[in-house]
């Protein structure tokens, strides 16, 4: 299984970006995004289950929206009202219960003040 992430970039504070992650496999129990800023631990940003239930980090609630298109094997992260503290490398991941998690390559998001 391979996960291909895209959509990162440089944006001013208050702007928006949409990240996409395409999986080569399917039937994941859930998919989501983590991020890691320099000098900080990787943290969960958002996840979505196969049934569409979502969970968000408190720091992004109300600003970020995760969605998935199972037919396209793609998970999206719509990021609005971006803040400089959202600057990080964002990693998509996918989980099938009982096997090791799958991780994509990171995509850089930089928010300028």
C-alpha positions as CSV (number, residue, x, y, z in Angstrom):
1,X,0.0,0.0,0.0
2,X,1.2,3.5,-0.9
3,X,-0.2,6.8,0.2
4,X,0.5,9.8,-2.0
5,X,0.0,13.2,-0.4
6,X,-0.2,16.5,-2.1
7,X,-1.5,20.0,-1.7
8,X,0.9,21.6,0.7
9,X,2.4,25.0,0.1
10,X,3.0,28.5,1.4
11,X,0.0,30.6,2.4
12,X,-0.6,33.8,4.4
13,X,-2.3,33.6,7.8
14,X,-6.0,33.4,7.3
15,X,-5.7,31.6,4.0
16,X,-6.8,28.1,3.0
17,X,-5.2,25.0,1.6
18,X,-6.6,21.6,0.8
19,X,-4.5,18.5,1.2
20,X,-5.2,15.3,-0.6
21,X,-4.0,11.7,0.0
22,X,-4.5,8.9,-2.5
23,X,-4.2,5.4,-1.4
24,X,-3.2,2.5,-3.6
25,X,-5.2,0.1,-1.4
26,X,-8.7,0.2,0.0
27,X,-10.9,-1.0,2.8
28,X,-9.1,1.0,5.5
29,X,-10.8,1.2,8.9
30,X,-9.8,4.8,9.1
31,X,-7.6,7.4,7.4
32,X,-6.3,10.7,8.6
33,X,-3.6,13.3,9.0
34,X,-0.8,13.9,11.5
35,X,1.6,16.8,11.5
36,X,5.0,17.5,12.9
37,X,6.5,20.9,13.4
38,X,10.3,21.4,13.8
39,X,11.4,20.4,17.3
40,X,7.9,19.0,18.2
41,X,6.4,15.6,18.4
42,X,4.1,14.3,15.7
43,X,0.5,15.0,16.6
44,X,-2.9,13.8,15.3
45,X,-4.7,16.5,13.3
46,X,-7.8,14.7,12.1
47,X,-9.1,11.2,11.3
48,X,-12.2,9.8,9.6
49,X,-13.6,6.3,9.8
50,X,-14.9,4.2,7.0
51,X,-18.3,5.1,8.2
52,X,-17.6,8.8,8.1
53,X,-17.1,9.6,11.8
54,X,-14.5,12.2,12.4
55,X,-12.2,13.3,15.1
56,X,-10.1,16.5,15.3
57,X,-7.4,17.9,17.5
58,X,-8.8,20.7,19.6
59,X,-6.4,23.2,17.9
60,X,-8.0,22.7,14.5
61,X,-11.7,22.2,15.4
62,X,-13.9,24.6,13.5
63,X,-11.1,25.4,11.0
64,X,-10.2,22.1,9.4
65,X,-12.5,19.6,7.8
66,X,-11.6,16.0,6.9
67,X,-13.4,14.0,4.3
68,X,-12.9,10.9,2.2
69,X,-14.0,9.6,-1.2
70,X,-13.9,5.8,-0.9
71,X,-14.4,5.3,-4.6
72,X,-11.3,7.4,-5.3
73,X,-9.5,6.0,-2.3
74,X,-8.7,9.6,-1.3
75,X,-8.8,11.5,2.0
76,X,-8.9,15.3,2.0
77,X,-8.1,17.9,4.6
78,X,-9.6,21.3,4.0
79,X,-7.7,23.8,6.1
80,X,-9.2,27.3,6.6
81,X,-8.3,30.2,8.7
82,X,-4.7,29.0,8.8
83,X,-2.4,30.2,11.5
84,X,1.4,30.4,11.7
85,X,1.3,27.7,14.3
86,X,-0.2,25.3,11.7
87,X,3.1,25.3,10.0
88,X,4.4,21.7,9.9
89,X,4.9,18.7,7.7
90,X,1.6,17.0,7.3
91,X,1.5,13.2,6.9
92,X,-1.5,11.1,5.8
93,X,-2.0,7.7,7.2
94,X,-4.3,4.8,6.8
95,X,-5.2,2.0,9.2
96,X,-6.4,-1.5,8.7
97,X,-7.0,-3.1,12.1
98,X,-4.5,-5.9,12.7
99,X,-1.8,-4.7,10.4
100,X,0.9,-2.0,10.8
101,X,-0.3,1.5,9.9
102,X,0.5,2.9,6.5
103,X,2.1,6.3,6.2
104,X,2.5,8.6,3.2
105,X,5.4,11.0,2.6
106,X,5.0,14.4,4.2
107,X,3.7,17.5,2.5
108,X,4.9,20.9,3.8
109,X,2.5,23.5,4.9
110,X,3.9,26.9,5.8
111,X,1.8,29.7,7.0
112,X,3.3,33.2,7.1
113,X,2.2,35.9,9.5
